[in-house]
Amino acid sequence: MGASCAGSTTLGNALSEKLGMRYFDTDDFFWERSDVPYTVRRDAPMRSGMLQEAISRTDDYIIGGSLISWGEQWLSMFDLVVFLHVPKEIRMQRLVNRELERYGDIIYSDPERSHLFREFYEWASKYDDRDFTGRNIRVHEEWLNKVSCRVIEIRGDTTVEERVRQLEAAVGEGDRPPQVLRLGPSRPCSNPRE
């Protein structure tokens, strides 16, 4: 989990391939399919139920994305949570590149799509603002402090391969009580578990 364009989907897919586990992306459950993608939300009970139904069909799974408003049951559903934090400037450039790759110039040329892109960009740019009323780093850190499993944080602009190696090394350290293990560059943080 992490901010938009922190790399959760990319890492989830890489781990899925390496470990032979099913990968589920929360966006596939959060958003209904629509002519203009990512514009029609499902309510929390529906999306949570759909994801629970999907994971009930497999013993092992990887979920990528944020579950902060999906219900308290998700706090105890995992053996491990990985939190990715990438500097804002890098995330925002990734976001522009991803949206252009997905949709092309329509995000600039079509008035409706341009408006939606600008709204999304503005929303995503506020992730590191702890006072922002949308999804932000403070809300994620509060959620991470509530989960019943181990949390591994990877901070910085690292490659997928580096992230996978860091997780393999960290998981190889054996079973430990729930805790946070920060990987990557150190930084001041208000999270008391760090």
Secondary structure per residue as TSV (DSSP state, phi and psi in degrees):
chain	resnum	aa	ss	phi	psi
A	1	M	-	360.0	162.1
A	2	G	B	164.4	-169.8
A	3	A	S	-67.9	163.4
A	4	S	T	-57.3	129.9
A	5	C	T	72.4	22.2
A	6	A	S	-79.3	-18.0
A	7	G	S	110.3	15.1
A	8	S	H	-61.8	-45.1
A	9	T	H	-65.9	-43.6
A	10	T	H	-62.2	-46.4
A	11	L	H	-66.0	-42.8
A	12	G	H	-58.3	-44.2
A	13	N	H	-65.8	-39.7
A	14	A	H	-63.9	-44.2
A	15	L	H	-66.3	-38.0
A	16	S	H	-59.1	-46.1
A	17	E	H	-66.4	-44.3
A	18	K	H	-67.6	-40.3
A	19	L	H	-96.3	-9.7
A	20	G	T	70.0	31.9
A	21	M	-	-109.4	149.4
A	22	R	E	-68.5	141.2
A	23	Y	E	-110.9	131.8
A	24	F	E	-122.2	128.9
A	25	D	E	-102.3	128.8
A	26	T	T	-60.5	-28.1
A	27	D	H	-59.9	-32.1
A	28	D	H	-67.3	-19.3
A	29	F	H	-105.8	-31.2
A	30	F	H	-69.0	-41.1
A	31	W	B	-105.3	136.0
A	32	E	-	-78.3	152.2
A	33	R	-	-68.8	136.0
A	34	S	-	-152.5	163.7
A	35	D	S	-56.8	-43.6
A	36	V	S	-102.3	107.3
A	37	P	S	-58.9	151.1
A	38	Y	S	60.3	43.1
A	39	T	-	-126.6	-15.5
A	40	V	-	-118.0	112.0
A	41	R	B	-87.5	149.0
A	42	R	-	-92.9	153.3
A	43	D	-	-75.7	159.6
A	44	A	H	-56.8	-47.6
A	45	P	H	-61.3	-38.0
A	46	M	H	-67.6	-49.6
A	47	R	H	-66.6	-38.1
A	48	S	H	-63.2	-44.6
A	49	G	H	-62.8	-40.7
A	50	M	H	-63.6	-42.3
A	51	L	H	-68.7	-41.7
A	52	Q	H	-61.1	-40.7
A	53	E	H	-62.2	-42.9
A	54	A	H	-64.1	-44.2
A	55	I	H	-76.7	-18.7
A	56	S	T	-67.8	-15.6
A	57	R	T	-90.6	4.8
A	58	T	-	-142.8	148.6
A	59	D	S	-76.6	-41.2
A	60	D	S	-122.0	141.5
A	61	Y	E	-155.6	161.9
A	62	I	E	-125.0	131.5
A	63	I	E	-116.2	130.3
A	64	G	E	-114.1	137.6
A	65	G	S	121.0	-177.7
A	66	S	-	-96.3	135.6
A	67	L	-	-118.6	22.7
A	68	I	T	-63.9	-27.8
A	69	S	T	-117.2	29.8
A	70	W	S	-102.8	-5.0
A	71	G	-	120.9	151.1
A	72	E	G	-66.0	-23.6
A	73	Q	G	-59.6	-26.0
A	74	W	G	-73.1	-15.1
A	75	L	G	-67.7	-20.4
A	76	S	G	-121.2	21.8
A	77	M	S	-95.9	-2.0
A	78	F	-	-124.3	155.0
A	79	D	S	-89.9	-24.4
A	80	L	E	-157.6	139.7
A	81	V	E	-121.3	134.1
A	82	V	E	-111.3	124.9
A	83	F	E	-109.6	124.6
A	84	L	E	-107.2	131.9
A	85	H	E	-130.3	120.6
A	86	V	-	-119.4	141.1
A	87	P	-	-52.8	143.4
A	88	K	H	-53.1	-46.6
A	89	E	H	-59.7	-39.2
A	90	I	H	-70.6	-45.3
A	91	R	H	-58.0	-44.8
A	92	M	H	-68.2	-35.4
A	93	Q	H	-68.5	-38.7
A	94	R	H	-61.0	-41.0
A	95	L	H	-61.3	-47.9
A	96	V	H	-59.9	-46.6
A	97	N	H	-61.4	-42.8
A	98	R	H	-64.4	-45.6
A	99	E	H	-65.4	-38.2
A	100	L	H	-65.4	-39.6
A	101	E	H	-65.8	-41.0
A	102	R	H	-69.5	-46.9
A	103	Y	H	-118.1	-12.8
A	104	G	T	74.5	-161.2
A	105	D	T	-68.7	-6.6
A	106	I	H	-58.2	-26.4
A	107	I	H	-68.4	-12.8
A	108	Y	H	-111.5	-32.9
A	109	S	H	-88.9	-31.6
A	110	D	S	-90.4	125.6
A	111	P	H	-56.2	-45.5
A	112	E	H	-65.2	-47.6
A	113	R	H	-66.9	-35.3
A	114	S	H	-64.1	-42.6
A	115	H	H	-62.0	-45.0
A	116	L	H	-63.3	-41.2
A	117	F	H	-63.2	-45.6
A	118	R	H	-63.2	-40.3
A	119	E	H	-61.6	-46.0
A	120	F	H	-63.0	-44.5
A	121	Y	H	-60.2	-46.0
A	122	E	H	-62.2	-45.2
A	123	W	H	-60.0	-49.8
A	124	A	H	-64.8	-31.0
A	125	S	H	-70.4	-15.8
A	126	K	T	-95.0	6.3
A	127	Y	T	-55.8	-40.9
A	128	D	T	-80.7	-3.0
A	129	D	-	-85.1	106.3
A	130	R	T	-63.8	-17.6
A	131	D	T	-95.4	-6.2
A	132	F	-	-62.2	138.5
A	133	T	S	-81.5	-10.4
A	134	G	S	-88.7	-166.9
A	135	R	S	-61.2	126.7
A	136	N	-	-146.6	176.0
A	137	I	H	-63.5	-35.4
A	138	R	H	-62.3	-45.2
A	139	V	H	-63.7	-40.5
A	140	H	H	-65.0	-44.0
A	141	E	H	-63.4	-37.8
A	142	E	H	-62.9	-41.9
A	143	W	H	-64.8	-43.6
A	144	L	H	-60.9	-33.7
A	145	N	H	-70.8	-14.7
A	146	K	H	-98.0	-20.3
A	147	V	-	-65.3	151.0
A	148	S	S	-91.4	3.6
A	149	C	S	-115.7	178.7
A	150	R	E	-69.0	143.4
A	151	V	E	-120.2	129.8
A	152	I	E	-114.8	125.7
A	153	E	E	-105.7	133.6
A	154	I	E	-120.8	115.8
A	155	R	E	-114.4	141.6
A	156	G	S	110.8	173.9
A	157	D	S	-91.1	87.8
A	158	T	-	-111.4	156.1
A	159	T	-	-76.0	164.8
A	160	V	H	-61.1	-41.8
A	161	E	H	-62.1	-42.0
A	162	E	H	-63.5	-40.9
A	163	R	H	-63.3	-44.4
A	164	V	H	-61.7	-44.3
A	165	R	H	-62.4	-42.8
A	166	Q	H	-61.8	-41.4
A	167	L	H	-68.5	-40.7
A	168	E	H	-60.1	-43.4
A	169	A	H	-66.0	-43.1
A	170	A	H	-68.1	-42.7
A	171	V	H	-69.5	-32.0
A	172	G	T	-68.1	-9.1
A	173	E	T	-73.7	-5.3
A	174	G	-	94.8	174.7
A	175	D	-	-71.5	136.7
A	176	R	-	-139.5	162.0
A	177	P	-	-66.8	161.8
A	178	P	S	-51.4	131.7
A	179	Q	-	-163.1	176.5
A	180	V	E	-113.8	130.8
A	181	L	E	-117.8	115.3
A	182	R	E	-90.0	129.2
A	183	L	E	-117.2	142.5
A	184	G	S	105.1	-171.3
A	185	P	S	-60.4	140.9
A	186	S	-	-79.0	156.3
A	187	R	-	-156.9	155.9
A	188	P	-	-64.0	140.7
A	189	C	-	-147.5	144.9
A	190	S	-	-90.9	0.7
A	191	N	-	-72.6	114.3
A	192	P	T	-65.9	-14.8
A	193	R	T	-83.8	-6.2
A	194	E	-	-92.0	360.0
